[in-house]
Amino acid sequence: MSQDIPNWATNLCNPNYVHSMQSVSTNTYPLPPGFVKSRGSRANTKAQNADTQSNKENINKLQVQKAWHIALQPAKTIPMNFIISYMSGTSLQIIPIMTALMLLSGPIKSVLQMRSAFSAVLGNNDIHSQVIGAMITYVLFQVVLMGIGLQKLNAMGLIPNTKSDWLAWESPSTYNIKAYAF
């Protein structure tokens, strides 16, 4: 029984087959319908400049939108963090304490890494003032999140804000009134 090797298999293994093929240049194909080849006229250059300007304006608008999207991200987490803070209670256990500490440490880390969060939009000088406004808004929302954490710590009694918390540094009261017993 003889096995005939298919033609494609012999061509695949033959290194000279590629050189024997004829290639057709793409320059010989006709242009598609509606395509006009330009020669670089002044009118076309002006149109390209207008397109470039409109593209730059569109990119600037998109970057401003991206900056505000980044700035408003902490605002979207405020209701969730407030509910979690309320639901975890005020008892001195590990979960409420860790919740309060995360509400303080997360915003601090986010403010310190703010330049990396806004790195995608910071390089454009045309929209720098708008990006600075978005960055200030970002910091304000992070301060609100830290306020939720501080309120949680205060509700648990871990913030020393009353006179009784500082009794070790108070001097004892002296009374000049003498009391007599009968």
Salt bridges, closest charged atoms under 4 A:
ASP126 OD2 - LYS56 NZ 3.69
